[in-house]
Amino acid sequence: MTIKDKIAHNNIAILLTVVIIYILSLYYIYTVEELHL
């Protein structure tokens, strides 16, 4: 595994983590707003 491959793999992992956090936060906000209504 070259350094470029490691960087590419890390970028994919970071992107996936960001996407998961984004979806979870959206879901959390949606659920909280539903509970307030």
C-alpha distance matrix in Angstrom:
0.0 3.8 6.7 8.1 6.0 6.8 10.2 10.8 10.2 12.5 15.0 15.4 16.0 18.4 20.1 20.7 22.1 24.4 25.6 26.4 28.3 30.1 31.2 32.3 34.3 35.9 36.9 38.2 40.3 41.6 42.6 44.3 46.2 47.3 48.6 50.6 52.3
3.8 0.0 3.8 5.4 5.2 6.4 8.8 10.0 10.7 12.4 14.4 15.6 16.7 18.4 20.1 21.3 22.7 24.4 25.9 27.2 28.8 30.3 31.8 33.1 34.7 36.3 37.6 38.9 40.7 42.2 43.5 45.0 46.7 48.1 49.5 51.2 52.9
6.7 3.8 0.0 3.8 5.4 5.0 6.2 8.6 9.8 10.5 12.3 14.3 15.3 16.3 18.3 20.0 20.9 22.3 24.3 25.7 26.8 28.3 30.2 31.4 32.7 34.4 36.0 37.1 38.6 40.4 41.8 43.0 44.7 46.4 47.7 49.2 51.0
8.1 5.4 3.8 0.0 3.8 5.4 5.1 6.1 8.5 9.8 10.6 12.4 14.3 15.2 16.4 18.4 19.9 21.0 22.5 24.4 25.7 26.8 28.6 30.2 31.4 32.8 34.5 35.9 37.3 38.8 40.5 41.9 43.3 44.9 46.5 47.9 49.6
6.0 5.2 5.4 3.8 0.0 3.8 5.5 5.1 6.0 8.5 9.8 10.6 12.3 14.1 15.3 16.5 18.3 19.9 21.1 22.6 24.3 25.6 27.0 28.6 30.2 31.6 32.9 34.4 36.1 37.4 38.8 40.5 42.1 43.4 44.9 46.6 48.2
6.8 6.4 5.0 5.4 3.8 0.0 3.8 5.5 5.1 6.1 8.6 10.0 10.5 12.1 14.1 15.3 16.4 18.2 19.9 21.0 22.4 24.1 25.7 26.9 28.4 30.1 31.5 32.6 34.4 36.0 37.2 38.6 40.5 41.9 43.2 44.9 46.7
10.2 8.8 6.2 5.1 5.5 3.8 0.0 3.8 5.4 5.1 6.1 8.7 9.8 10.4 12.1 14.2 15.2 16.3 18.2 19.9 20.9 22.2 24.2 25.6 26.7 28.3 30.0 31.2 32.6 34.3 35.9 37.1 38.7 40.3 41.8 43.2 45.0
10.8 10.0 8.6 6.1 5.1 5.5 3.8 0.0 3.8 5.5 5.1 6.4 8.7 9.9 10.6 12.4 14.3 15.3 16.5 18.4 20.0 21.0 22.6 24.4 25.7 26.9 28.6 30.1 31.5 32.9 34.5 36.1 37.5 38.9 40.6 42.2 43.7
10.2 10.7 9.8 8.5 6.0 5.1 5.4 3.8 0.0 3.8 5.4 5.2 6.3 8.7 9.9 10.7 12.4 14.3 15.4 16.6 18.5 19.9 21.2 22.6 24.4 25.8 27.0 28.5 30.3 31.6 32.9 34.6 36.3 37.5 39.0 40.8 42.4
12.5 12.4 10.5 9.8 8.5 6.1 5.1 5.5 3.8 0.0 3.8 5.4 5.0 6.0 8.5 9.8 10.4 12.2 14.1 15.3 16.4 18.1 19.9 21.0 22.3 24.2 25.6 26.6 28.3 30.1 31.3 32.6 34.4 35.9 37.2 38.8 40.7
15.0 14.4 12.3 10.6 9.8 8.6 6.1 5.1 5.4 3.8 0.0 3.8 5.4 5.1 6.0 8.5 9.8 10.4 12.1 14.1 15.3 16.2 18.2 19.8 20.9 22.3 24.1 25.4 26.7 28.3 30.0 31.3 32.8 34.4 36.0 37.4 39.0
15.4 15.6 14.3 12.4 10.6 10.0 8.7 6.4 5.2 5.4 3.8 0.0 3.8 5.5 5.1 6.1 8.6 9.9 10.5 12.2 14.2 15.2 16.4 18.2 19.9 21.0 22.4 24.1 25.6 26.8 28.4 30.1 31.5 32.8 34.5 36.2 37.6
16.0 16.7 15.3 14.3 12.3 10.5 9.8 8.7 6.3 5.0 5.4 3.8 0.0 3.8 5.5 5.2 6.2 8.6 9.9 10.6 12.3 14.2 15.4 16.4 18.3 20.0 21.0 22.3 24.3 25.7 26.8 28.4 30.2 31.5 32.8 34.6 36.3
18.4 18.4 16.3 15.2 14.1 12.1 10.4 9.9 8.7 6.0 5.1 5.5 3.8 0.0 3.8 5.5 5.1 6.1 8.6 9.9 10.6 12.1 14.2 15.3 16.4 18.2 19.9 20.8 22.4 24.2 25.6 26.7 28.5 30.1 31.4 32.9 34.7
20.1 20.1 18.3 16.4 15.3 14.1 12.1 10.6 9.9 8.5 6.0 5.1 5.5 3.8 0.0 3.8 5.4 5.1 6.1 8.6 9.9 10.4 12.2 14.2 15.3 16.4 18.2 19.8 21.0 22.4 24.2 25.6 26.9 28.5 30.2 31.6 33.1
20.7 21.3 20.0 18.4 16.5 15.3 14.2 12.4 10.7 9.8 8.5 6.1 5.2 5.5 3.8 0.0 3.8 5.5 5.1 6.1 8.6 9.8 10.6 12.2 14.2 15.3 16.4 18.1 19.9 21.0 22.3 24.2 25.7 26.8 28.5 30.3 31.8
22.1 22.7 20.9 19.9 18.3 16.4 15.2 14.3 12.4 10.4 9.8 8.6 6.2 5.1 5.4 3.8 0.0 3.8 5.5 5.1 6.2 8.5 10.0 10.5 12.2 14.2 15.3 16.2 18.2 19.9 20.9 22.3 24.2 25.6 26.8 28.5 30.4
24.4 24.4 22.3 21.0 19.9 18.2 16.3 15.3 14.3 12.2 10.4 9.9 8.6 6.1 5.1 5.5 3.8 0.0 3.8 5.5 5.2 6.0 8.6 9.9 10.5 12.2 14.1 15.1 16.3 18.2 19.8 20.9 22.4 24.2 25.6 27.0 28.7
25.6 25.9 24.3 22.5 21.1 19.9 18.2 16.5 15.4 14.1 12.1 10.5 9.9 8.6 6.1 5.1 5.5 3.8 0.0 3.8 5.5 5.0 6.1 8.5 9.9 10.5 12.2 14.1 15.3 16.4 18.2 19.9 21.1 22.4 24.3 25.9 27.2
26.4 27.2 25.7 24.4 22.6 21.0 19.9 18.4 16.6 15.3 14.1 12.2 10.6 9.9 8.6 6.1 5.1 5.5 3.8 0.0 3.8 5.4 5.2 6.1 8.6 9.9 10.5 12.1 14.2 15.3 16.3 18.2 19.9 20.9 22.4 24.4 25.9
28.3 28.8 26.8 25.7 24.3 22.4 20.9 20.0 18.5 16.4 15.3 14.2 12.3 10.6 9.9 8.6 6.2 5.2 5.5 3.8 0.0 3.8 5.5 5.1 6.0 8.5 9.8 10.3 12.1 14.0 15.1 16.2 18.2 19.7 20.9 22.4 24.4
30.1 30.3 28.3 26.8 25.6 24.1 22.2 21.0 19.9 18.1 16.2 15.2 14.2 12.1 10.4 9.8 8.5 6.0 5.0 5.4 3.8 0.0 3.8 5.5 5.2 6.2 8.6 9.8 10.6 12.2 14.2 15.4 16.5 18.3 20.0 21.3 22.8
31.2 31.8 30.2 28.6 27.0 25.7 24.2 22.6 21.2 19.9 18.2 16.4 15.4 14.2 12.2 10.6 10.0 8.6 6.1 5.2 5.5 3.8 0.0 3.8 5.5 5.1 6.1 8.5 9.9 10.5 12.1 14.2 15.4 16.4 18.3 20.1 21.3
32.3 33.1 31.4 30.2 28.6 26.9 25.6 24.4 22.6 21.0 19.8 18.2 16.4 15.3 14.2 12.2 10.5 9.9 8.5 6.1 5.1 5.5 3.8 0.0 3.8 5.5 5.0 6.0 8.6 9.8 10.4 12.1 14.1 15.2 16.4 18.4 20.1
34.3 34.7 32.7 31.4 30.2 28.4 26.7 25.7 24.4 22.3 20.9 19.9 18.3 16.4 15.3 14.2 12.2 10.5 9.9 8.6 6.0 5.2 5.5 3.8 0.0 3.8 5.4 4.9 6.1 8.5 9.8 10.4 12.2 14.1 15.2 16.5 18.5
35.9 36.3 34.4 32.8 31.6 30.1 28.3 26.9 25.8 24.2 22.3 21.0 20.0 18.2 16.4 15.3 14.2 12.2 10.5 9.9 8.5 6.2 5.1 5.5 3.8 0.0 3.8 5.4 5.2 6.1 8.6 10.0 10.6 12.2 14.3 15.5 16.7
36.9 37.6 36.0 34.5 32.9 31.5 30.0 28.6 27.0 25.6 24.1 22.4 21.0 19.9 18.2 16.4 15.3 14.1 12.2 10.5 9.8 8.6 6.1 5.0 5.4 3.8 0.0 3.8 5.6 5.1 6.1 8.6 9.9 10.5 12.3 14.4 15.5
38.2 38.9 37.1 35.9 34.4 32.6 31.2 30.1 28.5 26.6 25.4 24.1 22.3 20.8 19.8 18.1 16.2 15.1 14.1 12.1 10.3 9.8 8.5 6.0 4.9 5.4 3.8 0.0 3.8 5.4 5.1 6.1 8.6 9.8 10.6 12.4 14.4
40.3 40.7 38.6 37.3 36.1 34.4 32.6 31.5 30.3 28.3 26.7 25.6 24.3 22.4 21.0 19.9 18.2 16.3 15.3 14.2 12.1 10.6 9.9 8.6 6.1 5.2 5.6 3.8 0.0 3.8 5.5 5.2 6.1 8.6 9.9 10.7 12.5
41.6 42.2 40.4 38.8 37.4 36.0 34.3 32.9 31.6 30.1 28.3 26.8 25.7 24.2 22.4 21.0 19.9 18.2 16.4 15.3 14.0 12.2 10.5 9.8 8.5 6.1 5.1 5.4 3.8 0.0 3.8 5.6 5.2 6.2 8.7 10.1 10.8
42.6 43.5 41.8 40.5 38.8 37.2 35.9 34.5 32.9 31.3 30.0 28.4 26.8 25.6 24.2 22.3 20.9 19.8 18.2 16.3 15.1 14.2 12.1 10.4 9.8 8.6 6.1 5.1 5.5 3.8 0.0 3.8 5.5 5.0 6.2 8.8 10.0
44.3 45.0 43.0 41.9 40.5 38.6 37.1 36.1 34.6 32.6 31.3 30.1 28.4 26.7 25.6 24.2 22.3 20.9 19.9 18.2 16.2 15.4 14.2 12.1 10.4 10.0 8.6 6.1 5.2 5.6 3.8 0.0 3.8 5.4 5.1 6.3 8.8
46.2 46.7 44.7 43.3 42.1 40.5 38.7 37.5 36.3 34.4 32.8 31.5 30.2 28.5 26.9 25.7 24.2 22.4 21.1 19.9 18.2 16.5 15.4 14.1 12.2 10.6 9.9 8.6 6.1 5.2 5.5 3.8 0.0 3.8 5.4 5.1 6.4
47.3 48.1 46.4 44.9 43.4 41.9 40.3 38.9 37.5 35.9 34.4 32.8 31.5 30.1 28.5 26.8 25.6 24.2 22.4 20.9 19.7 18.3 16.4 15.2 14.1 12.2 10.5 9.8 8.6 6.2 5.0 5.4 3.8 0.0 3.8 5.5 5.2
48.6 49.5 47.7 46.5 44.9 43.2 41.8 40.6 39.0 37.2 36.0 34.5 32.8 31.4 30.2 28.5 26.8 25.6 24.3 22.4 20.9 20.0 18.3 16.4 15.2 14.3 12.3 10.6 9.9 8.7 6.2 5.1 5.4 3.8 0.0 3.8 5.4
50.6 51.2 49.2 47.9 46.6 44.9 43.2 42.2 40.8 38.8 37.4 36.2 34.6 32.9 31.6 30.3 28.5 27.0 25.9 24.4 22.4 21.3 20.1 18.4 16.5 15.5 14.4 12.4 10.7 10.1 8.8 6.3 5.1 5.5 3.8 0.0 3.8
52.3 52.9 51.0 49.6 48.2 46.7 45.0 43.7 42.4 40.7 39.0 37.6 36.3 34.7 33.1 31.8 30.4 28.7 27.2 25.9 24.4 22.8 21.3 20.1 18.5 16.7 15.5 14.4 12.5 10.8 10.0 8.8 6.4 5.2 5.4 3.8 0.0
